[in-house]
Amino acid sequence: MIYHTRIVRRGASRALVICDLPFLSYQISKEDAIKNAGRVMAETGCHAVKLEGGKPMAQTVRALVDVASP
C-alpha cells in the first residue's frame, strides 16, 4: 500500500489522499497500529489512514487520534 499510495500522492496535488492500512498491520496491538500508521503517513505523504473493524477497533482508533492530536 505504501508503493501505491506514494504514486497516487505524487499525482494528486489537490485531492485528499487516504491510505488503507493492510490486514494485520493494526489488529495485533495499538502500538503496532501507531507504528504502522505513522510509517505509512511518513513514507507516502497521505493525509489520513483508513482501517476496518468496527466497534472492536474503537480503542485502536482512539489511540491513533490521541497520538495525532496536539
Phi and psi restraints in degrees (range 20) as a CNS / XPLOR table:
assign (resid 1 and name C) (resid 2 and name N)
       (resid 2 and name CA) (resid 2 and name C) 1.0 -61.8 20.0 2
assign (resid 2 and name N) (resid 2 and name CA)
       (resid 2 and name C) (resid 3 and name N) 1.0 -46.4 20.0 2
assign (resid 2 and name C) (resid 3 and name N)
       (resid 3 and name CA) (resid 3 and name C) 1.0 -58.0 20.0 2
assign (resid 3 and name N) (resid 3 and name CA)
       (resid 3 and name C) (resid 4 and name N) 1.0 -50.1 20.0 2
assign (resid 3 and name C) (resid 4 and name N)
       (resid 4 and name CA) (resid 4 and name C) 1.0 -66.9 20.0 2
assign (resid 4 and name N) (resid 4 and name CA)
       (resid 4 and name C) (resid 5 and name N) 1.0 -42.5 20.0 2
assign (resid 4 and name C) (resid 5 and name N)
       (resid 5 and name CA) (resid 5 and name C) 1.0 -67.6 20.0 2
assign (resid 5 and name N) (resid 5 and name CA)
       (resid 5 and name C) (resid 6 and name N) 1.0 -37.1 20.0 2
assign (resid 5 and name C) (resid 6 and name N)
       (resid 6 and name CA) (resid 6 and name C) 1.0 -59.6 20.0 2
assign (resid 6 and name N) (resid 6 and name CA)
       (resid 6 and name C) (resid 7 and name N) 1.0 -42.1 20.0 2
assign (resid 6 and name C) (resid 7 and name N)
       (resid 7 and name CA) (resid 7 and name C) 1.0 -65.6 20.0 2
assign (resid 7 and name N) (resid 7 and name CA)
       (resid 7 and name C) (resid 8 and name N) 1.0 -45.3 20.0 2
assign (resid 7 and name C) (resid 8 and name N)
       (resid 8 and name CA) (resid 8 and name C) 1.0 -60.8 20.0 2
assign (resid 8 and name N) (resid 8 and name CA)
       (resid 8 and name C) (resid 9 and name N) 1.0 -44.8 20.0 2
assign (resid 8 and name C) (resid 9 and name N)
       (resid 9 and name CA) (resid 9 and name C) 1.0 -61.4 20.0 2
assign (resid 9 and name N) (resid 9 and name CA)
       (resid 9 and name C) (resid 10 and name N) 1.0 -38.9 20.0 2
assign (resid 9 and name C) (resid 10 and name N)
       (resid 10 and name CA) (resid 10 and name C) 1.0 -61.8 20.0 2
assign (resid 10 and name N) (resid 10 and name CA)
       (resid 10 and name C) (resid 11 and name N) 1.0 -35.4 20.0 2
assign (resid 10 and name C) (resid 11 and name N)
       (resid 11 and name CA) (resid 11 and name C) 1.0 -91.0 20.0 2
assign (resid 11 and name N) (resid 11 and name CA)
       (resid 11 and name C) (resid 12 and name N) 1.0 -8.2 20.0 2
assign (resid 11 and name C) (resid 12 and name N)
       (resid 12 and name CA) (resid 12 and name C) 1.0 -112.2 20.0 2
assign (resid 12 and name N) (resid 12 and name CA)
       (resid 12 and name C) (resid 13 and name N) 1.0 100.1 20.0 2
assign (resid 12 and name C) (resid 13 and name N)
       (resid 13 and name CA) (resid 13 and name C) 1.0 -84.8 20.0 2
assign (resid 13 and name N) (resid 13 and name CA)
       (resid 13 and name C) (resid 14 and name N) 1.0 -27.0 20.0 2
assign (resid 13 and name C) (resid 14 and name N)
       (resid 14 and name CA) (resid 14 and name C) 1.0 -122.0 20.0 2
assign (resid 14 and name N) (resid 14 and name CA)
       (resid 14 and name C) (resid 15 and name N) 1.0 -0.2 20.0 2
assign (resid 14 and name C) (resid 15 and name N)
       (resid 15 and name CA) (resid 15 and name C) 1.0 -90.6 20.0 2
assign (resid 15 and name N) (resid 15 and name CA)
       (resid 15 and name C) (resid 16 and name N) 1.0 150.9 20.0 2
assign (resid 15 and name C) (resid 16 and name N)
       (resid 16 and name CA) (resid 16 and name C) 1.0 -78.6 20.0 2
assign (resid 16 and name N) (resid 16 and name CA)
       (resid 16 and name C) (resid 17 and name N) 1.0 118.9 20.0 2
assign (resid 16 and name C) (resid 17 and name N)
       (resid 17 and name CA) (resid 17 and name C) 1.0 -105.8 20.0 2
assign (resid 17 and name N) (resid 17 and name CA)
       (resid 17 and name C) (resid 18 and name N) 1.0 124.2 20.0 2
assign (resid 17 and name C) (resid 18 and name N)
       (resid 18 and name CA) (resid 18 and name C) 1.0 -120.5 20.0 2
assign (resid 18 and name N) (resid 18 and name CA)
       (resid 18 and name C) (resid 19 and name N) 1.0 131.4 20.0 2
assign (resid 18 and name C) (resid 19 and name N)
       (resid 19 and name CA) (resid 19 and name C) 1.0 -101.7 20.0 2
assign (resid 19 and name N) (resid 19 and name CA)
       (resid 19 and name C) (resid 20 and name N) 1.0 133.4 20.0 2
assign (resid 19 and name C) (resid 20 and name N)
       (resid 20 and name CA) (resid 20 and name C) 1.0 -82.8 20.0 2
assign (resid 20 and name N) (resid 20 and name CA)
       (resid 20 and name C) (resid 21 and name N) 1.0 119.2 20.0 2
assign (resid 20 and name C) (resid 21 and name N)
       (resid 21 and name CA) (resid 21 and name C) 1.0 -68.8 20.0 2
assign (resid 21 and name N) (resid 21 and name CA)
       (resid 21 and name C) (resid 22 and name N) 1.0 131.7 20.0 2
assign (resid 21 and name C) (resid 22 and name N)
       (resid 22 and name CA) (resid 22 and name C) 1.0 -67.4 20.0 2
assign (resid 22 and name N) (resid 22 and name CA)
       (resid 22 and name C) (resid 23 and name N) 1.0 157.9 20.0 2
assign (resid 22 and name C) (resid 23 and name N)
       (resid 23 and name CA) (resid 23 and name C) 1.0 -53.7 20.0 2
assign (resid 23 and name N) (resid 23 and name CA)
       (resid 23 and name C) (resid 24 and name N) 1.0 135.4 20.0 2
assign (resid 23 and name C) (resid 24 and name N)
       (resid 24 and name CA) (resid 24 and name C) 1.0 68.9 20.0 2
assign (resid 24 and name N) (resid 24 and name CA)
       (resid 24 and name C) (resid 25 and name N) 1.0 10.4 20.0 2
assign (resid 24 and name C) (resid 25 and name N)
       (resid 25 and name CA) (resid 25 and name C) 1.0 -89.8 20.0 2
assign (resid 25 and name N) (resid 25 and name CA)
       (resid 25 and name C) (resid 26 and name N) 1.0 -7.7 20.0 2
assign (resid 25 and name C) (resid 26 and name N)
       (resid 26 and name CA) (resid 26 and name C) 1.0 -141.2 20.0 2
assign (resid 26 and name N) (resid 26 and name CA)
       (resid 26 and name C) (resid 27 and name N) 1.0 -8.2 20.0 2
assign (resid 26 and name C) (resid 27 and name N)
       (resid 27 and name CA) (resid 27 and name C) 1.0 -80.8 20.0 2
assign (resid 27 and name N) (resid 27 and name CA)
       (resid 27 and name C) (resid 28 and name N) 1.0 -24.3 20.0 2
assign (resid 27 and name C) (resid 28 and name N)
       (resid 28 and name CA) (resid 28 and name C) 1.0 -67.3 20.0 2
assign (resid 28 and name N) (resid 28 and name CA)
       (resid 28 and name C) (resid 29 and name N) 1.0 -49.1 20.0 2
assign (resid 28 and name C) (resid 29 and name N)
       (resid 29 and name CA) (resid 29 and name C) 1.0 -158.0 20.0 2
assign (resid 29 and name N) (resid 29 and name CA)
       (resid 29 and name C) (resid 30 and name N) 1.0 161.7 20.0 2
assign (resid 29 and name C) (resid 30 and name N)
       (resid 30 and name CA) (resid 30 and name C) 1.0 -63.3 20.0 2
assign (resid 30 and name N) (resid 30 and name CA)
       (resid 30 and name C) (resid 31 and name N) 1.0 -35.4 20.0 2
assign (resid 30 and name C) (resid 31 and name N)
       (resid 31 and name CA) (resid 31 and name C) 1.0 -64.6 20.0 2
assign (resid 31 and name N) (resid 31 and name CA)
       (resid 31 and name C) (resid 32 and name N) 1.0 -41.1 20.0 2
assign (resid 31 and name C) (resid 32 and name N)
       (resid 32 and name CA) (resid 32 and name C) 1.0 -64.0 20.0 2
assign (resid 32 and name N) (resid 32 and name CA)
       (resid 32 and name C) (resid 33 and name N) 1.0 -40.8 20.0 2
assign (resid 32 and name C) (resid 33 and name N)
       (resid 33 and name CA) (resid 33 and name C) 1.0 -61.1 20.0 2
assign (resid 33 and name N) (resid 33 and name CA)
       (resid 33 and name C) (resid 34 and name N) 1.0 -45.1 20.0 2
assign (resid 33 and name C) (resid 34 and name N)
       (resid 34 and name CA) (resid 34 and name C) 1.0 -64.3 20.0 2
assign (resid 34 and name N) (resid 34 and name CA)
       (resid 34 and name C) (resid 35 and name N) 1.0 -46.3 20.0 2
assign (resid 34 and name C) (resid 35 and name N)
       (resid 35 and name CA) (resid 35 and name C) 1.0 -61.9 20.0 2
assign (resid 35 and name N) (resid 35 and name CA)
       (resid 35 and name C) (resid 36 and name N) 1.0 -47.0 20.0 2
assign (resid 35 and name C) (resid 36 and name N)
       (resid 36 and name CA) (resid 36 and name C) 1.0 -72.8 20.0 2
assign (resid 36 and name N) (resid 36 and name CA)
       (resid 36 and name C) (resid 37 and name N) 1.0 -36.9 20.0 2
assign (resid 36 and name C) (resid 37 and name N)
       (resid 37 and name CA) (resid 37 and name C) 1.0 -65.7 20.0 2
assign (resid 37 and name N) (resid 37 and name CA)
       (resid 37 and name C) (resid 38 and name N) 1.0 -41.1 20.0 2
assign (resid 37 and name C) (resid 38 and name N)
       (resid 38 and name CA) (resid 38 and name C) 1.0 -62.5 20.0 2
assign (resid 38 and name N) (resid 38 and name CA)
       (resid 38 and name C) (resid 39 and name N) 1.0 -43.0 20.0 2
assign (resid 38 and name C) (resid 39 and name N)
       (resid 39 and name CA) (resid 39 and name C) 1.0 -62.0 20.0 2
assign (resid 39 and name N) (resid 39 and name CA)
       (resid 39 and name C) (resid 40 and name N) 1.0 -46.1 20.0 2
assign (resid 39 and name C) (resid 40 and name N)
       (resid 40 and name CA) (resid 40 and name C) 1.0 -59.5 20.0 2
assign (resid 40 and name N) (resid 40 and name CA)
       (resid 40 and name C) (resid 41 and name N) 1.0 -46.6 20.0 2
assign (resid 40 and name C) (resid 41 and name N)
       (resid 41 and name CA) (resid 41 and name C) 1.0 -67.0 20.0 2
assign (resid 41 and name N) (resid 41 and name CA)
       (resid 41 and name C) (resid 42 and name N) 1.0 -39.4 20.0 2
assign (resid 41 and name C) (resid 42 and name N)
       (resid 42 and name CA) (resid 42 and name C) 1.0 -68.2 20.0 2
assign (resid 42 and name N) (resid 42 and name CA)
       (resid 42 and name C) (resid 43 and name N) 1.0 -41.3 20.0 2
assign (resid 42 and name C) (resid 43 and name N)
       (resid 43 and name CA) (resid 43 and name C) 1.0 -83.5 20.0 2
assign (resid 43 and name N) (resid 43 and name CA)
       (resid 43 and name C) (resid 44 and name N) 1.0 -17.3 20.0 2
assign (resid 43 and name C) (resid 44 and name N)
       (resid 44 and name CA) (resid 44 and name C) 1.0 -110.5 20.0 2
assign (resid 44 and name N) (resid 44 and name CA)
       (resid 44 and name C) (resid 45 and name N) 1.0 -26.2 20.0 2
assign (resid 44 and name C) (resid 45 and name N)
       (resid 45 and name CA) (resid 45 and name C) 1.0 78.5 20.0 2
assign (resid 45 and name N) (resid 45 and name CA)
       (resid 45 and name C) (resid 46 and name N) 1.0 13.6 20.0 2
assign (resid 45 and name C) (resid 46 and name N)
       (resid 46 and name CA) (resid 46 and name C) 1.0 -67.0 20.0 2
assign (resid 46 and name N) (resid 46 and name CA)
       (resid 46 and name C) (resid 47 and name N) 1.0 162.6 20.0 2
assign (resid 46 and name C) (resid 47 and name N)
       (resid 47 and name CA) (resid 47 and name C) 1.0 -92.0 20.0 2
assign (resid 47 and name N) (resid 47 and name CA)
       (resid 47 and name C) (resid 48 and name N) 1.0 -20.3 20.0 2
assign (resid 47 and name C) (resid 48 and name N)
       (resid 48 and name CA) (resid 48 and name C) 1.0 -160.2 20.0 2
assign (resid 48 and name N) (resid 48 and name CA)
       (resid 48 and name C) (resid 49 and name N) 1.0 165.7 20.0 2
assign (resid 48 and name C) (resid 49 and name N)
       (resid 49 and name CA) (resid 49 and name C) 1.0 -122.7 20.0 2
assign (resid 49 and name N) (resid 49 and name CA)
       (resid 49 and name C) (resid 50 and name N) 1.0 154.1 20.0 2
assign (resid 49 and name C) (resid 50 and name N)
       (resid 50 and name CA) (resid 50 and name C) 1.0 -121.5 20.0 2
assign (resid 50 and name N) (resid 50 and name CA)
       (resid 50 and name C) (resid 51 and name N) 1.0 139.3 20.0 2
assign (resid 50 and name C) (resid 51 and name N)
       (resid 51 and name CA) (resid 51 and name C) 1.0 -137.2 20.0 2
assign (resid 51 and name N) (resid 51 and name CA)
       (resid 51 and name C) (resid 52 and name N) 1.0 160.4 20.0 2
assign (resid 51 and name C) (resid 52 and name N)
       (resid 52 and name CA) (resid 52 and name C) 1.0 -115.8 20.0 2
assign (resid 52 and name N) (resid 52 and name CA)
       (resid 52 and name C) (resid 53 and name N) 1.0 161.3 20.0 2
assign (resid 52 and name C) (resid 53 and name N)
       (resid 53 and name CA) (resid 53 and name C) 1.0 141.7 20.0 2
assign (resid 53 and name N) (resid 53 and name CA)
       (resid 53 and name C) (resid 54 and name N) 1.0 -8.1 20.0 2
assign (resid 53 and name C) (resid 54 and name N)
       (resid 54 and name CA) (resid 54 and name C) 1.0 62.2 20.0 2
assign (resid 54 and name N) (resid 54 and name CA)
       (resid 54 and name C) (resid 55 and name N) 1.0 -145.6 20.0 2
assign (resid 54 and name C) (resid 55 and name N)
       (resid 55 and name CA) (resid 55 and name C) 1.0 -56.4 20.0 2
assign (resid 55 and name N) (resid 55 and name CA)
       (resid 55 and name C) (resid 56 and name N) 1.0 -38.0 20.0 2
assign (resid 55 and name C) (resid 56 and name N)
       (resid 56 and name CA) (resid 56 and name C) 1.0 -60.5 20.0 2
assign (resid 56 and name N) (resid 56 and name CA)
       (resid 56 and name C) (resid 57 and name N) 1.0 -20.7 20.0 2
assign (resid 56 and name C) (resid 57 and name N)
       (resid 57 and name CA) (resid 57 and name C) 1.0 -96.3 20.0 2
assign (resid 57 and name N) (resid 57 and name CA)
       (resid 57 and name C) (resid 58 and name N) 1.0 4.7 20.0 2
assign (resid 57 and name C) (resid 58 and name N)
       (resid 58 and name CA) (resid 58 and name C) 1.0 -57.3 20.0 2
assign (resid 58 and name N) (resid 58 and name CA)
       (resid 58 and name C) (resid 59 and name N) 1.0 -43.2 20.0 2
assign (resid 58 and name C) (resid 59 and name N)
       (resid 59 and name CA) (resid 59 and name C) 1.0 -68.3 20.0 2
assign (resid 59 and name N) (resid 59 and name CA)
       (resid 59 and name C) (resid 60 and name N) 1.0 -33.6 20.0 2
assign (resid 59 and name C) (resid 60 and name N)
       (resid 60 and name CA) (resid 60 and name C) 1.0 -67.3 20.0 2
assign (resid 60 and name N) (resid 60 and name CA)
       (resid 60 and name C) (resid 61 and name N) 1.0 -43.7 20.0 2
assign (resid 60 and name C) (resid 61 and name N)
       (resid 61 and name CA) (resid 61 and name C) 1.0 -61.3 20.0 2
assign (resid 61 and name N) (resid 61 and name CA)
       (resid 61 and name C) (resid 62 and name N) 1.0 -42.8 20.0 2
assign (resid 61 and name C) (resid 62 and name N)
       (resid 62 and name CA) (resid 62 and name C) 1.0 -60.3 20.0 2
assign (resid 62 and name N) (resid 62 and name CA)
       (resid 62 and name C) (resid 63 and name N) 1.0 -42.5 20.0 2
assign (resid 62 and name C) (resid 63 and name N)
       (resid 63 and name CA) (resid 63 and name C) 1.0 -62.7 20.0 2
assign (resid 63 and name N) (resid 63 and name CA)
       (resid 63 and name C) (resid 64 and name N) 1.0 -40.7 20.0 2
assign (resid 63 and name C) (resid 64 and name N)
       (resid 64 and name CA) (resid 64 and name C) 1.0 -65.7 20.0 2
assign (resid 64 and name N) (resid 64 and name CA)
       (resid 64 and name C) (resid 65 and name N) 1.0 -42.4 20.0 2
assign (resid 64 and name C) (resid 65 and name N)
       (resid 65 and name CA) (resid 65 and name C) 1.0 -65.1 20.0 2
assign (resid 65 and name N) (resid 65 and name CA)
       (resid 65 and name C) (resid 66 and name N) 1.0 -42.9 20.0 2
assign (resid 65 and name C) (resid 66 and name N)
       (resid 66 and name CA) (resid 66 and name C) 1.0 -62.2 20.0 2
assign (resid 66 and name N) (resid 66 and name CA)
       (resid 66 and name C) (resid 67 and name N) 1.0 -38.3 20.0 2
assign (resid 66 and name C) (resid 67 and name N)
       (resid 67 and name CA) (resid 67 and name C) 1.0 -68.1 20.0 2
assign (resid 67 and name N) (resid 67 and name CA)
       (resid 67 and name C) (resid 68 and name N) 1.0 -38.2 20.0 2
assign (resid 67 and name C) (resid 68 and name N)
       (resid 68 and name CA) (resid 68 and name C) 1.0 -80.4 20.0 2
assign (resid 68 and name N) (resid 68 and name CA)
       (resid 68 and name C) (resid 69 and name N) 1.0 -19.9 20.0 2
assign (resid 68 and name C) (resid 69 and name N)
       (resid 69 and name CA) (resid 69 and name C) 1.0 -84.3 20.0 2
assign (resid 69 and name N) (resid 69 and name CA)
       (resid 69 and name C) (resid 70 and name N) 1.0 136.5 20.0 2
